[in-house]
Amino acid sequence: MLTRRKFVGGALLAMAGVSGSRAAGESPWQVGCYTRPWSRHDYRVALDGIAQAGFKFAGLMTAKTGMLITPDTTLEQSATMAAEAKSRGLAIVSAFGANFMTKTSVADSIVRLRRLVDNVAAGTCPALLLGGASRPELVDHYYKVVAECCDYAAAKDVGLTIKPHDGPSSTGQLCRRLIEKVGHKNFRLWYDPGNVFKHSGAKVNPVDDAATVDGVVVGMSVKDFRAPNEVELTPGTGQVDFASVLARLRRGGFTHGPVVIECLDAGDIAHLTAEAKKTRLLVERLLAVASGSTAAMPGKHPPKKQP
C-alpha cells in the first residue's frame, strides 16, 4: 500500500502538472470505493464491505448519519474514521465535503471550508472533493472562497477538487472554466462521467466532454448513467463508455491517481459487496487496457476488435 506521504506527494505533483516517480512494479492507480452505496448503514459497515470486496483504498461520502465530513465534524471524529479504515487495510484517498457556504459572508465561508480541510487532513486524506455552486448567482462567492483556501489546503497536504455536478459545473468543460477562474494549481478536476450525462440532461456524452479537460484531471468518480436521470447503478450496466472515457482522459494527461467507485445497484449488504467486487475487477481491467499493461494481468486480455 502507498504511504500517505507518497500518495500526497504524487497528488500534489499531479496538481502542479508534474509527473511523480513511482517504485518499480507499483500501480499508478489507486482503485477505491466510496461509502455512498452503503448509505443506509453505519460507515463502518461500508468500510467492511469495501475491504471485503478487495479494495485497498476508500472514499468518505455518506452513511446512515448523513455526510461523513462536514465543517462541524470534529478532528477526533475524522481521525477515528481514518483509524477505522486503516484497521481494515484501507487508505482514504478522497472525502466529499459540503455545507461550508454561508449566504452572505465570504469570511465565514472561508472559515468553514478551512474546517473541512482540517478534518480531511486529520483523516489522513489527500483530496477534498467539492460539489460546486448549484446556482449561477452563487458562483463568484463560492469560487472566491475556494481561491482563498487553496494555499491553506496545500500547506495541510490536501488537494481541493471539484466534480461535475448541477448548475454551473454540470460538465467537465464548465468545471474547467471554474478551475481557470480560481487559477491555482491546488484546485483541480475530479471527473464524473455519470454526472456529465445526468446534469446535462443526457445532451453531453462524457466521451466527448473528456476531450475538454486535458491537463486538469487528478481523480475520477466511477459512476454510470441510465436515462432519464438514474446514477444509482453498478458501473458497466448503463450508458457510460468507460473504456473510451478512460482512454481519452489518459491521452489528456490523467495517467495515474485515484479512481473511486461511487455508486452501485441497491441491495442488502451481501449484494453491495458482490457488486463492489465485480466493479473493482472491471475497473482494474479497464485501467490495464487504457494503460496498455494487460500482459501483466493473468487472464486479462484486450477485447477483440469487431470485424
Stockholm file with secondary structure:
# STOCKHOLM 1.0

chainA/1-307         MLTRRKFVGGALLAMAGVSGSRAAGESPWQVGCYTRPWSRHDYRVALDGIAQAGFKFAGLMTAKTGMLITPDTTLEQSATMAAEAKSRGLAIVSAFGANFMTKTSVADSIVRLRRLVDNVAAGTCPALLLGGASRPELVDHYYKVVAECCDYAAAKDVGLTIKPHDGPSSTGQLCRRLIEKVGHKNFRLWYDPGNVFKHSGAKVNPVDDAATVDGVVVGMSVKDFRAPNEVELTPGTGQVDFASVLARLRRGGFTHGPVVIECLDAGDIAHLTAEAKKTRLLVERLLAVASGSTAAMPGKHPPKKQP
#=GR chainA/1-307 SS CCCHHHHHHHHHHHHTTCCCCCCTTCCSEEEEEESGGGTTSCHHHHHHHHHHTTCSEEEECEETTEESBCTTSCHHHHHHHHHHHHHTTCEEEEEEECCCCCSSCHHHHHHHHHHHHHHHHHTTCSEEEECCCSSGGGHHHHHHHHHHHHHHHHHTTCEEEECCCSGGGSSHHHHHHHHHHHTCTTEEEEECHHHHHHHTTTCSCHHHHGGGCTTTEEEEEECCCBTTTBCCSCTTSSSCCHHHHHHHHHHTTCCSEEEEECCCCCCCHHHHHHHHHHHHHHHHHHHHHHHTCGGGSTTCCCCCCCC
#=GC SS_cons         CCCHHHHHHHHHHHHTTCCCCCCTTCCSEEEEEESGGGTTSCHHHHHHHHHHTTCSEEEECEETTEESBCTTSCHHHHHHHHHHHHHTTCEEEEEEECCCCCSSCHHHHHHHHHHHHHHHHHTTCSEEEECCCSSGGGHHHHHHHHHHHHHHHHHTTCEEEECCCSGGGSSHHHHHHHHHHHTCTTEEEEECHHHHHHHTTTCSCHHHHGGGCTTTEEEEEECCCBTTTBCCSCTTSSSCCHHHHHHHHHHTTCCSEEEEECCCCCCCHHHHHHHHHHHHHHHHHHHHHHHTCGGGSTTCCCCCCCC
//
